[in-house]
Amino acid sequence: NAGVTQTPKFQVLKTGQSMTLQCAQDMNHEYMSWYRQDPGMGLRLIHYSVGAGITDQGEVPNGYNVSRSTTEDFPLRLLSAAPSQTSVYFCASSYSGRGVSSYNSPLHFGNGTRLTVT
Amino acid sequence: AQSVTQLGSHVSVSEGALVLLRCNYSSSVPPYLFWYVQYPNQGLQLLLKYTTGATLVKGINGFEAEFKKSETSFHLTKPSAHMSDAAEYFCAVRGTGTASKLTFGTGTRLQVTL
């Protein structure tokens, strides 16, 4: 079983270029999210979605767009890349219902995309 | 809003020694707490999770964590470190609410020496 799949694994962009980081999950999870990981800062939430057609901003949303047209896919778009967006990006998903079964449902992570912006 | 603080960005232990990684949480509601491990060039894997009721939670690879409400702590321990435990460890908290977002600590890198 694939779980959460992210593509590409590595990407180098020049400042001002755009790109889309792909994320797909096959676990029928309603909740999907994007994090960026930077040294000494842990993981910071960029955007998240609780279902198809529903997205919201996390802690560090500036410079990123998302959409959720299907349950399976949650792409992250960089419209005009900046060196400050050099980071490792993780997509994660989990069950999202109501009550305890939702709150203690762990996140399942992809293997990440390492992005360098020059 | 909920948050977690991990004390110590780097911890070094000898193989066979006790591992103790510290995590304190801040939450206005009963928290849902998690520990994740990240091996080099990989995503995060769930080690264990706390749900209301049990104070001692057992996870994979011999790790366990104790929930102490009076100290707002959820420290991770392992009685005897192995070389394969070298990784980065993250504590995370999720409060209740419709979005159920997970907030991570800044991580602790565990080094295991011979």
gemmi code that builds the backbone of each chain (N, CA, C; Angstrom):
import gemmi

chains = {
    "A": [
        ("ASN", (0.840, -1.196, 0.000), (0.000, 0.000, 0.000), (0.872, 1.242, 0.000)),
        ("ALA", (0.504, 2.265, -0.810), (1.388, 3.395, -1.052), (1.368, 4.395, 0.105)),
        ("GLY", (0.230, 4.653, 0.722), (0.158, 5.649, 1.788), (0.108, 7.041, 1.203)),
        ("VAL", (1.074, 7.899, 1.595), (1.168, 9.266, 1.097), (2.354, 9.349, 0.146)),
        ("THR", (2.094, 9.776, -1.081), (3.135, 9.852, -2.099), (3.371, 11.294, -2.497)),
        ("GLN", (4.626, 11.726, -2.425), (4.993, 13.090, -2.813), (5.931, 13.043, -4.004)),
        ("THR", (5.701, 13.969, -4.934), (6.615, 14.143, -6.056), (6.785, 15.631, -6.336)),
        ("PRO", (7.985, 16.056, -6.796), (9.207, 15.260, -6.915), (9.908, 15.105, -5.574)),
        ("LYS", (10.975, 14.340, -5.537), (11.778, 14.203, -4.314), (12.726, 15.388, -4.149)),
        ("PHE", (13.238, 15.889, -5.239), (14.157, 17.021, -5.211), (13.759, 18.010, -6.305)),
        ("GLN", (13.995, 19.290, -6.049), (13.710, 20.309, -7.062), (14.584, 21.516, -6.802)),
        ("VAL", (15.143, 22.059, -7.874), (15.886, 23.314, -7.792), (15.172, 24.325, -8.679)),
        ("LEU", (14.876, 25.480, -8.122), (14.196, 26.543, -8.849), (15.028, 27.810, -8.807)),
        ("LYS", (14.805, 28.658, -9.808), (15.383, 29.986, -9.750), (14.327, 30.921, -9.147)),
        ("THR", (14.794, 31.990, -8.533), (13.886, 32.984, -7.958), (12.899, 33.455, -9.008)),
        ("GLY", (11.620, 33.452, -8.634), (10.573, 33.909, -9.537), (9.882, 32.804, -10.307)),
        ("GLN", (10.481, 31.637, -10.355), (9.838, 30.530, -11.063), (8.672, 29.993, -10.234)),
        ("SER", (7.770, 29.298, -10.915), (6.646, 28.674, -10.234), (6.744, 27.166, -10.362)),
        ("MET", (6.102, 26.478, -9.440), (6.036, 25.030, -9.536), (4.943, 24.508, -8.612)),
        ("THR", (4.595, 23.253, -8.831), (3.603, 22.583, -8.000), (4.206, 21.336, -7.399)),
        ("LEU", (4.085, 21.208, -6.090), (4.474, 19.991, -5.386), (3.230, 19.108, -5.296)),
        ("GLN", (3.395, 17.873, -5.715), (2.254, 16.969, -5.752), (2.186, 16.110, -4.489)),
        ("CYS", (0.965, 15.829, -4.061), (0.734, 14.949, -2.920), (-0.518, 14.133, -3.189)),
        ("ALA", (-0.420, 12.826, -3.023), (-1.565, 11.947, -3.194), (-1.574, 10.906, -2.077)),
        ("GLN", (-2.787, 10.589, -1.603), (-2.906, 9.538, -0.586), (-4.023, 8.573, -0.989)),
        ("ASP", (-3.828, 7.319, -0.593), (-4.783, 6.285, -0.990), (-5.484, 5.673, 0.207)),
        ("MET", (-5.580, 6.419, 1.294), (-6.179, 5.913, 2.531), (-7.568, 6.499, 2.780)),
        ("ASN", (-8.081, 7.229, 1.819), (-9.399, 7.854, 1.934), (-9.473, 8.808, 3.130)),
        ("HIS", (-8.348, 9.477, 3.411), (-8.330, 10.438, 4.513), (-8.942, 11.757, 4.086)),
        ("GLU", (-9.794, 12.298, 4.938), (-10.380, 13.605, 4.641), (-9.380, 14.731, 4.901)),
        ("TYR", (-8.590, 14.592, 5.968), (-7.684, 15.657, 6.377), (-6.342, 15.496, 5.672)),
        ("MET", (-5.901, 16.590, 5.016), (-4.571, 16.622, 4.410), (-3.923, 17.952, 4.729)),
        ("SER", (-2.593, 17.950, 4.779), (-1.885, 19.154, 5.204), (-0.504, 19.205, 4.573)),
        ("TRP", (0.042, 20.404, 4.529), (1.410, 20.639, 4.084), (2.193, 21.312, 5.209)),
        ("TYR", (3.400, 20.779, 5.440), (4.324, 21.361, 6.411), (5.632, 21.669, 5.703)),
        ("ARG", (6.358, 22.645, 6.237), (7.730, 22.839, 5.827), (8.619, 22.613, 7.045)),
        ("GLN", (9.789, 22.029, 6.791), (10.722, 21.724, 7.866), (12.022, 22.470, 7.634)),
        ("ASP", (12.393, 23.279, 8.600), (13.626, 24.050, 8.540), (14.436, 23.777, 9.800)),
        ("PRO", (15.762, 23.773, 9.706), (16.610, 23.452, 10.865), (16.278, 24.322, 12.071)),
        ("GLY", (16.102, 23.669, 13.210), (15.848, 24.389, 14.454), (14.448, 24.923, 14.620)),
        ("MET", (13.591, 24.708, 13.618), (12.241, 25.266, 13.692), (11.152, 24.202, 13.669)),
        ("GLY", (11.539, 22.960, 13.608), (10.543, 21.896, 13.591), (9.736, 21.927, 12.303)),
        ("LEU", (8.501, 21.506, 12.407), (7.599, 21.511, 11.254), (6.560, 22.608, 11.459)),
        ("ARG", (6.387, 23.390, 10.427), (5.399, 24.475, 10.500), (4.329, 24.246, 9.447)),
        ("LEU", (3.081, 24.422, 9.860), (1.942, 24.140, 9.008), (1.744, 25.267, 7.989)),
        ("ILE", (1.645, 24.890, 6.705), (1.471, 25.877, 5.647), (-0.012, 26.050, 5.317)),
        ("HIS", (-0.634, 24.977, 4.867), (-2.055, 24.943, 4.554), (-2.602, 23.578, 4.918)),
        ("TYR", (-3.906, 23.518, 5.114), (-4.522, 22.238, 5.378), (-5.915, 22.195, 4.771)),
        ("SER", (-6.456, 20.977, 4.719), (-7.787, 20.770, 4.134), (-8.510, 19.682, 4.910)),
        ("VAL", (-9.780, 19.921, 5.206), (-10.568, 18.916, 5.931), (-11.496, 18.158, 4.988)),
        ("GLY", (-11.370, 18.392, 3.700), (-12.158, 17.650, 2.730), (-12.102, 18.324, 1.378)),
        ("ALA", (-12.574, 17.633, 0.362), (-12.574, 18.185, -0.995), (-13.336, 19.506, -1.011)),
        ("GLY", (-12.718, 20.509, -1.618), (-13.315, 21.827, -1.727), (-13.136, 22.729, -0.535)),
        ("ILE", (-12.458, 22.236, 0.506), (-12.283, 23.010, 1.746), (-10.800, 23.114, 2.069)),
        ("THR", (-10.272, 24.333, 2.100), (-8.881, 24.539, 2.489), (-8.801, 25.712, 3.457)),
        ("ASP", (-7.713, 25.758, 4.205), (-7.529, 26.863, 5.142), (-6.038, 27.072, 5.366)),
        ("GLN", (-5.709, 28.259, 5.875), (-4.314, 28.611, 6.083), (-3.801, 28.079, 7.405)),
        ("GLY", (-2.519, 27.747, 7.402), (-1.852, 27.348, 8.626), (-1.031, 28.491, 9.172)),
        ("GLU", (0.122, 28.142, 9.730), (0.984, 29.111, 10.410), (1.781, 29.970, 9.439)),
        ("VAL", (2.207, 29.409, 8.303), (3.081, 30.127, 7.375), (2.560, 30.020, 5.942)),
        ("PRO", (1.407, 30.608, 5.620), (0.797, 30.397, 4.303), (1.306, 31.290, 3.181)),
        ("ASN", (1.997, 32.384, 3.518), (2.351, 33.370, 2.492), (3.279, 32.784, 1.443)),
        ("GLY", (2.919, 33.005, 0.170), (3.723, 32.528, -0.946), (3.304, 31.167, -1.462)),
        ("TYR", (2.287, 30.601, -0.845), (1.822, 29.261, -1.218), (0.310, 29.259, -1.471)),
        ("ASN", (-0.107, 28.485, -2.471), (-1.520, 28.271, -2.717), (-1.828, 26.782, -2.712)),
        ("VAL", (-3.039, 26.435, -2.338), (-3.476, 25.042, -2.399), (-4.888, 24.983, -2.936)),
        ("SER", (-5.266, 23.801, -3.385), (-6.641, 23.510, -3.770), (-6.878, 22.036, -3.464)),
        ("ARG", (-8.142, 21.653, -3.347), (-8.471, 20.255, -3.048), (-9.718, 19.902, -3.855)),
        ("SER", (-9.472, 19.376, -5.034), (-10.600, 19.021, -5.903), (-11.036, 17.574, -5.691)),
        ("THR", (-10.170, 16.739, -5.160), (-10.511, 15.347, -4.866), (-10.055, 14.990, -3.463)),
        ("THR", (-10.572, 13.900, -2.937), (-10.124, 13.444, -1.614), (-8.660, 13.024, -1.658)),
        ("GLU", (-8.207, 12.468, -2.777), (-6.883, 11.862, -2.859), (-5.740, 12.872, -2.999)),
        ("ASP", (-5.971, 14.006, -3.656), (-4.874, 14.882, -4.055), (-4.922, 16.236, -3.364)),
        ("PHE", (-3.731, 16.743, -3.034), (-3.643, 18.035, -2.357), (-2.352, 18.710, -2.805)),
        ("PRO", (-2.339, 19.318, -3.984), (-1.112, 19.949, -4.489), (-0.815, 21.282, -3.815)),
        ("LEU", (0.464, 21.581, -3.710), (0.932, 22.852, -3.142), (1.621, 23.640, -4.247)),
        ("ARG", (1.188, 24.864, -4.459), (1.726, 25.691, -5.543), (2.557, 26.843, -5.006)),
        ("LEU", (3.743, 26.993, -5.590), (4.567, 28.170, -5.340), (4.448, 29.032, -6.585)),
        ("LEU", (3.867, 30.219, -6.465), (3.589, 31.038, -7.633), (4.822, 31.791, -8.113)),
        ("SER", (5.662, 32.243, -7.198), (6.875, 32.987, -7.526), (7.905, 32.669, -6.447)),
        ("ALA", (8.735, 31.664, -6.721), (9.628, 31.142, -5.687), (10.630, 32.186, -5.199)),
        ("ALA", (10.912, 32.115, -3.893), (11.890, 32.992, -3.260), (12.889, 32.149, -2.486)),
        ("PRO", (14.128, 32.631, -2.307), (15.122, 31.847, -1.552), (14.637, 31.446, -0.159)),
        ("SER", (13.761, 32.254, 0.450), (13.239, 31.924, 1.781), (12.350, 30.682, 1.768)),
        ("GLN", (11.977, 30.230, 0.590), (11.162, 29.020, 0.481), (12.006, 27.763, 0.309)),
        ("THR", (13.318, 27.911, 0.338), (14.197, 26.750, 0.374), (13.930, 25.983, 1.661)),
        ("SER", (13.532, 24.725, 1.519), (13.097, 23.955, 2.685), (12.815, 22.524, 2.256)),
        ("VAL", (12.450, 21.704, 3.226), (11.924, 20.374, 2.944), (10.432, 20.414, 3.233)),
        ("TYR", (9.654, 19.976, 2.265), (8.203, 20.055, 2.370), (7.617, 18.664, 2.561)),
        ("PHE", (6.724, 18.563, 3.531), (6.064, 17.297, 3.824), (4.559, 17.448, 3.688)),
        ("CYS", (3.977, 16.464, 3.040), (2.528, 16.328, 2.990), (2.134, 15.259, 3.999)),
        ("ALA", (0.999, 15.454, 4.671), (0.548, 14.489, 5.667), (-0.969, 14.412, 5.641)),
        ("SER", (-1.494, 13.236, 5.967), (-2.946, 13.069, 5.968), (-3.377, 12.280, 7.196)),
        ("SER", (-4.641, 12.418, 7.542), (-5.181, 11.621, 8.637), (-6.694, 11.527, 8.513)),
        ("TYR", (-7.254, 10.600, 9.287), (-8.692, 10.497, 9.412), (-9.223, 11.768, 10.057)),
        ("SER", (-10.362, 12.233, 9.601), (-10.928, 13.453, 10.165), (-12.422, 13.289, 10.282)),
        ("GLY", (-12.876, 12.827, 11.422), (-14.308, 12.714, 11.639), (-14.716, 13.634, 12.752)),
        ("ARG", (-15.399, 13.083, 13.703), (-15.810, 13.860, 14.867), (-15.396, 13.107, 16.113)),
        ("GLY", (-15.015, 13.828, 17.147), (-14.761, 13.200, 18.426), (-13.381, 12.590, 18.551)),
        ("VAL", (-13.256, 11.707, 19.551), (-11.955, 11.181, 19.948), (-11.251, 10.457, 18.808)),
        ("SER", (-11.977, 9.706, 18.015), (-11.332, 8.937, 16.948), (-10.645, 9.852, 15.947)),
        ("SER", (-11.122, 11.068, 15.834), (-10.470, 12.028, 14.955), (-9.276, 12.660, 15.646)),
        ("TYR", (-9.456, 13.072, 16.907), (-8.402, 13.802, 17.593), (-7.164, 12.959, 17.838)),
        ("ASN", (-7.315, 11.651, 18.084), (-6.120, 10.841, 18.323), (-5.682, 10.080, 17.088)),
        ("SER", (-6.206, 10.439, 15.934), (-5.777, 9.818, 14.686), (-4.436, 10.419, 14.267)),
        ("PRO", (-3.405, 9.608, 14.099), (-2.098, 10.155, 13.782), (-2.008, 10.640, 12.339)),
        ("LEU", (-1.078, 11.537, 12.089), (-0.774, 11.954, 10.731), (0.124, 10.921, 10.056)),
        ("HIS", (-0.160, 10.679, 8.784), (0.681, 9.822, 7.965), (1.446, 10.725, 7.005)),
        ("PHE", (2.759, 10.605, 7.007), (3.607, 11.515, 6.237), (4.136, 10.889, 4.964)),
        ("GLY", (4.310, 11.736, 3.946), (5.080, 11.361, 2.781), (6.569, 11.485, 3.092)),
        ("ASN", (7.406, 11.146, 2.118), (8.854, 11.173, 2.324), (9.491, 12.531, 2.054)),
        ("GLY", (8.706, 13.493, 1.651), (9.205, 14.857, 1.538), (9.713, 15.233, 0.162)),
        ("THR", (9.714, 16.545, -0.074), (10.310, 17.144, -1.264), (11.338, 18.164, -0.794)),
        ("ARG", (12.565, 17.983, -1.244), (13.630, 18.935, -0.869), (13.732, 19.987, -1.957)),
        ("LEU", (13.375, 21.226, -1.607), (13.336, 22.317, -2.576), (14.438, 23.321, -2.288)),
        ("THR", (15.173, 23.666, -3.338), (16.197, 24.715, -3.246), (15.850, 25.815, -4.225)),
        ("VAL", (15.812, 27.050, -3.736), (15.539, 28.206, -4.592), (16.790, 29.081, -4.622)),
        ("THR", (17.318, 29.282, -5.831), (18.569, 30.051, -5.953), (18.321, 31.460, -6.478)),
    ],
    "B": [
        ("ALA", (-4.574, 28.411, 22.311), (-3.940, 27.558, 21.308), (-2.959, 26.622, 22.000)),
        ("GLN", (-2.805, 25.454, 21.409), (-1.924, 24.469, 22.025), (-0.521, 24.603, 21.458)),
        ("SER", (0.477, 24.200, 22.272), (1.866, 24.214, 21.829), (2.649, 23.185, 22.617)),
        ("VAL", (3.820, 22.847, 22.111), (4.736, 21.956, 22.825), (6.130, 22.552, 22.802)),
        ("THR", (6.875, 22.284, 23.873), (8.259, 22.714, 23.984), (9.130, 21.500, 24.226)),
        ("GLN", (10.127, 21.331, 23.381), (11.072, 20.240, 23.566), (12.361, 20.821, 24.122)),
        ("LEU", (12.774, 20.316, 25.261), (13.974, 20.824, 25.925), (15.188, 20.054, 25.437)),
        ("GLY", (16.126, 20.793, 24.841), (17.322, 20.154, 24.324), (17.187, 19.827, 22.854)),
        ("SER", (17.917, 20.542, 22.018), (17.848, 20.266, 20.582), (18.733, 19.075, 20.206)),
        ("HIS", (19.723, 18.783, 21.047), (20.602, 17.636, 20.813), (20.797, 16.888, 22.125)),
        ("VAL", (20.674, 15.575, 22.045), (20.926, 14.713, 23.200), (21.858, 13.597, 22.745)),
        ("SER", (22.889, 13.332, 23.518), (23.833, 12.269, 23.196), (23.876, 11.268, 24.343)),
        ("VAL", (23.733, 9.990, 24.010), (23.807, 8.928, 25.016), (24.699, 7.816, 24.500)),
        ("SER", (25.190, 7.020, 25.410), (25.976, 5.846, 25.036), (25.035, 4.693, 24.736)),
        ("GLU", (25.478, 3.808, 23.881), (24.675, 2.621, 23.588), (24.443, 1.855, 24.884)),
        ("GLY", (23.185, 1.463, 25.117), (22.831, 0.765, 26.345), (22.359, 1.669, 27.468)),
        ("ALA", (22.554, 2.957, 27.339), (22.141, 3.911, 28.368), (20.671, 4.287, 28.194)),
        ("LEU", (20.133, 4.885, 29.258), (18.748, 5.362, 29.239), (18.612, 6.557, 28.288)),
        ("VAL", (17.527, 6.535, 27.513), (17.188, 7.674, 26.680), (16.036, 8.431, 27.334)),
        ("LEU", (16.206, 9.755, 27.484), (15.145, 10.612, 28.013), (15.059, 11.854, 27.143)),
        ("LEU", (13.946, 12.015, 26.454), (13.711, 13.197, 25.632), (12.494, 13.926, 26.211)),
        ("ARG", (12.688, 15.225, 26.439), (11.685, 15.960, 27.198), (10.715, 16.735, 26.315)),
        ("CYS", (9.460, 16.736, 26.741), (8.415, 17.477, 26.033), (7.430, 18.012, 27.056)),
        ("ASN", (7.195, 19.315, 27.012), (6.158, 19.938, 27.833), (5.112, 20.545, 26.919)),
        ("TYR", (3.873, 20.454, 27.300), (2.797, 20.941, 26.451), (2.047, 22.083, 27.121)),
        ("SER", (1.374, 22.836, 26.291), (0.497, 23.894, 26.765), (-0.806, 23.750, 26.003)),
        ("SER", (-1.862, 23.528, 26.738), (-3.149, 23.353, 26.082), (-4.249, 23.715, 27.062)),
        ("SER", (-5.236, 24.406, 26.569), (-6.339, 24.813, 27.423), (-7.397, 23.723, 27.547)),
        ("VAL", (-7.249, 22.681, 26.770), (-8.177, 21.558, 26.804), (-7.362, 20.290, 26.955)),
        ("PRO", (-7.989, 19.181, 27.347), (-7.222, 17.930, 27.416), (-6.517, 17.671, 26.097)),
        ("PRO", (-5.216, 17.488, 26.148), (-4.465, 17.391, 24.894), (-4.423, 15.986, 24.326)),
        ("TYR", (-4.228, 15.916, 23.034), (-3.890, 14.661, 22.385), (-2.435, 14.798, 21.954)),
        ("LEU", (-1.577, 13.950, 22.497), (-0.139, 14.100, 22.345), (0.465, 12.955, 21.553)),
        ("PHE", (1.480, 13.261, 20.796), (2.120, 12.294, 19.922), (3.636, 12.467, 19.990)),
        ("TRP", (4.349, 11.368, 19.757), (5.777, 11.408, 19.479), (6.009, 10.775, 18.117)),
        ("TYR", (6.814, 11.490, 17.316), (7.197, 11.001, 16.003), (8.719, 10.884, 15.936)),
        ("VAL", (9.194, 10.000, 15.056), (10.626, 9.864, 14.811), (10.885, 10.081, 13.325)),
        ("GLN", (12.002, 10.744, 13.043), (12.405, 10.983, 11.654), (13.827, 10.494, 11.457)),
        ("TYR", (13.986, 9.476, 10.620), (15.308, 9.014, 10.244), (15.807, 9.858, 9.068)),
        ("PRO", (17.114, 9.902, 8.854), (17.663, 10.775, 7.804), (16.992, 10.564, 6.451)),
        ("ASN", (16.644, 11.679, 5.828), (16.073, 11.691, 4.478), (14.755, 10.924, 4.374)),
        ("GLN", (14.023, 10.875, 5.464), (12.723, 10.215, 5.452), (11.660, 11.125, 6.045)),
        ("GLY", (10.415, 10.701, 5.879), (9.318, 11.399, 6.531), (9.226, 11.002, 7.989)),
        ("LEU", (8.204, 11.510, 8.677), (8.029, 11.216, 10.094), (7.187, 9.963, 10.273)),
        ("GLN", (7.572, 9.176, 11.277), (6.827, 7.966, 11.607), (6.300, 8.090, 13.031)),
        ("LEU", (5.103, 7.601, 13.258), (4.516, 7.657, 14.589), (5.213, 6.664, 15.525)),
        ("LEU", (5.670, 7.162, 16.671), (6.230, 6.299, 17.713), (5.149, 5.845, 18.685)),
        ("LEU", (4.376, 6.820, 19.154), (3.310, 6.516, 20.095), (2.378, 7.715, 20.193)),
        ("LYS", (1.215, 7.469, 20.800), (0.263, 8.554, 20.992), (-0.428, 8.389, 22.335)),
        ("TYR", (-0.762, 9.509, 22.927), (-1.480, 9.517, 24.191), (-2.957, 9.798, 23.936)),
        ("THR", (-3.789, 8.991, 24.555), (-5.218, 9.286, 24.577), (-5.645, 9.275, 26.031)),
        ("THR", (-6.685, 9.975, 26.354), (-7.081, 10.158, 27.747), (-7.299, 8.811, 28.430)),
        ("GLY", (-6.832, 8.739, 29.697), (-6.995, 7.504, 30.446), (-5.671, 6.969, 30.938)),
        ("ALA", (-4.906, 6.373, 30.080), (-3.641, 5.760, 30.473), (-2.571, 6.830, 30.618)),
        ("THR", (-1.745, 6.737, 31.655), (-0.678, 7.715, 31.838), (0.635, 7.232, 31.242)),
        ("LEU", (0.824, 5.920, 31.137), (2.039, 5.377, 30.536), (1.662, 4.762, 29.197)),
        ("VAL", (2.290, 5.263, 28.157), (1.961, 4.833, 26.804), (3.160, 4.109, 26.220)),
        ("LYS", (2.924, 2.933, 25.690), (4.008, 2.175, 25.062), (3.937, 2.356, 23.553)),
        ("GLY", (5.118, 2.492, 22.951), (5.166, 2.675, 21.511), (6.008, 1.613, 20.849)),
        ("ILE", (6.434, 1.907, 19.639), (7.242, 0.950, 18.900), (8.714, 1.071, 19.285)),
        ("ASN", (9.488, 0.053, 18.947), (10.936, 0.055, 19.150), (11.353, 0.241, 20.615)),
        ("GLY", (10.504, -0.165, 21.561), (10.850, -0.108, 22.977), (10.687, 1.234, 23.643)),
        ("PHE", (10.159, 2.222, 22.929), (9.943, 3.545, 23.509), (8.628, 3.594, 24.282)),
        ("GLU", (8.601, 4.444, 25.296), (7.371, 4.714, 26.014), (7.391, 6.156, 26.508)),
        ("ALA", (6.219, 6.660, 26.847), (6.110, 8.031, 27.321), (5.106, 8.079, 28.460)),
        ("GLU", (5.371, 8.954, 29.414), (4.489, 9.088, 30.556), (3.831, 10.456, 30.538)),
        ("PHE", (2.516, 10.465, 30.596), (1.741, 11.697, 30.642), (1.579, 12.129, 32.095)),
        ("LYS", (2.076, 13.334, 32.411), (1.945, 13.879, 33.759), (1.226, 15.213, 33.679)),
        ("LYS", (-0.054, 15.185, 34.034), (-0.860, 16.398, 33.918), (-0.354, 17.484, 34.851)),
        ("SER", (0.066, 17.099, 36.066), (0.517, 18.091, 37.050), (1.759, 18.830, 36.582)),
        ("GLU", (2.559, 18.194, 35.735), (3.785, 18.806, 35.229), (3.632, 19.234, 33.763)),
        ("THR", (2.479, 19.036, 33.198), (2.201, 19.276, 31.761), (3.340, 18.718, 30.906)),
        ("SER", (3.699, 17.464, 31.177), (4.819, 16.868, 30.462), (4.413, 15.562, 29.802)),
        ("PHE", (5.176, 15.192, 28.800), (4.970, 13.931, 28.070), (6.343, 13.486, 27.579)),
        ("HIS", (7.222, 13.155, 28.514), (8.601, 12.806, 28.173), (8.700, 11.406, 27.578)),
        ("LEU", (9.608, 11.261, 26.644), (9.830, 9.992, 25.940), (11.050, 9.296, 26.534)),
        ("THR", (10.921, 7.992, 26.802), (12.043, 7.253, 27.374), (12.224, 5.918, 26.681)),
        ("LYS", (13.444, 5.416, 26.808), (13.764, 4.056, 26.382), (14.851, 3.559, 27.324)),
        ("PRO", (14.682, 2.397, 27.920), (15.628, 1.949, 28.949), (17.057, 1.775, 28.442)),
        ("SER", (17.212, 1.315, 27.200), (18.536, 0.979, 26.703), (18.660, 1.411, 25.246)),
        ("ALA", (19.490, 2.394, 24.999), (19.625, 2.942, 23.645), (20.360, 1.980, 22.724)),
        ("HIS", (19.948, 2.001, 21.478), (20.609, 1.222, 20.438), (21.076, 2.172, 19.362)),
        ("MET", (22.120, 1.781, 18.653), (22.657, 2.646, 17.596), (21.568, 3.044, 16.602)),
        ("SER", (20.643, 2.133, 16.342), (19.593, 2.393, 15.358), (18.579, 3.432, 15.827)),
        ("ASP", (18.671, 3.844, 17.110), (17.747, 4.870, 17.614), (18.181, 6.282, 17.233)),
        ("ALA", (19.371, 6.423, 16.680), (19.849, 7.750, 16.282), (18.925, 8.331, 15.212)),
        ("ALA", (18.302, 9.452, 15.533), (17.298, 10.055, 14.656), (16.877, 11.371, 15.290)),
        ("GLU", (15.926, 12.044, 14.642), (15.334, 13.242, 15.238), (13.935, 12.882, 15.728)),
        ("TYR", (13.601, 13.379, 16.903), (12.339, 13.048, 17.546), (11.520, 14.309, 17.752)),
        ("PHE", (10.246, 14.210, 17.410), (9.350, 15.353, 17.516), (8.160, 15.028, 18.407)),
        ("CYS", (7.882, 15.940, 19.313), (6.672, 15.873, 20.110), (5.619, 16.742, 19.419)),
        ("ALA", (4.357, 16.349, 19.482), (3.309, 17.109, 18.822), (2.030, 17.060, 19.646)),
        ("VAL", (1.225, 18.101, 19.503), (-0.028, 18.190, 20.256), (-1.158, 18.577, 19.320)),
        ("ARG", (-2.304, 18.008, 19.578), (-3.507, 18.356, 18.830), (-4.598, 18.678, 19.833)),
        ("GLY", (-5.160, 19.846, 19.702), (-6.287, 20.185, 20.554), (-7.572, 19.733, 19.897)),
        ("THR", (-8.670, 19.881, 20.564), (-9.948, 19.502, 19.977), (-10.483, 20.645, 19.127)),
        ("GLY", (-11.344, 20.327, 18.216), (-11.853, 21.335, 17.307), (-12.034, 20.711, 15.935)),
        ("THR", (-12.747, 21.360, 15.080), (-13.084, 20.740, 13.803), (-11.873, 20.554, 12.905)),
        ("ALA", (-10.871, 21.408, 13.015), (-9.719, 21.296, 12.132), (-8.705, 20.290, 12.631)),
        ("SER", (-8.614, 20.131, 13.946), (-7.736, 19.130, 14.544), (-6.306, 19.229, 14.049)),
        ("LYS", (-5.779, 20.441, 13.964), (-4.416, 20.603, 13.478), (-3.404, 20.075, 14.476)),
        ("LEU", (-2.291, 19.577, 13.960), (-1.209, 19.060, 14.789), (-0.093, 20.098, 14.837)),
        ("THR", (0.328, 20.455, 16.061), (1.405, 21.417, 16.247), (2.635, 20.688, 16.773)),
        ("PHE", (3.784, 20.908, 16.111), (5.003, 20.181, 16.440), (5.960, 21.028, 17.273)),
        ("GLY", (6.767, 20.330, 18.081), (7.890, 20.976, 18.723), (9.039, 21.118, 17.735)),
        ("THR", (10.135, 21.719, 18.194), (11.255, 21.996, 17.305), (12.182, 20.801, 17.112)),
        ("GLY", (11.918, 19.717, 17.828), (12.671, 18.496, 17.592), (13.893, 18.340, 18.484)),
        ("THR", (14.259, 17.085, 18.750), (15.477, 16.744, 19.481), (16.226, 15.690, 18.687)),
        ("ARG", (17.467, 16.010, 18.367), (18.290, 15.050, 17.634), (19.005, 14.160, 18.628)),
        ("LEU", (18.781, 12.861, 18.524), (19.406, 11.890, 19.417), (20.620, 11.271, 18.748)),
        ("GLN", (21.756, 11.372, 19.429), (22.978, 10.732, 18.967), (23.290, 9.577, 19.915)),
        ("VAL", (23.639, 8.426, 19.378), (23.990, 7.269, 20.187), (25.430, 6.897, 19.879)),
        ("THR", (26.253, 6.866, 20.920), (27.682, 6.589, 20.732), (28.055, 5.234, 21.330)),
        ("LEU", (29.143, 4.682, 20.828), (29.611, 3.386, 21.325), (30.303, 3.534, 22.673)),
    ],
}
model = gemmi.Model(1)
for chain_id, residues in chains.items():
    chain = gemmi.Chain(chain_id)
    for i, (resn, *xyz) in enumerate(residues, 1):
        res = gemmi.Residue()
        res.name, res.seqid = resn, gemmi.SeqId(i, " ")
        for name, pos in zip(("N", "CA", "C"), xyz):
            atom = gemmi.Atom()
            atom.name, atom.element = name, gemmi.Element(name[0])
            atom.pos, atom.b_iso = gemmi.Position(*pos), 0.0
            res.add_atom(atom)
        chain.add_residue(res)
    model.add_chain(chain)
structure = gemmi.Structure()
structure.add_model(model)
structure.setup_entities()
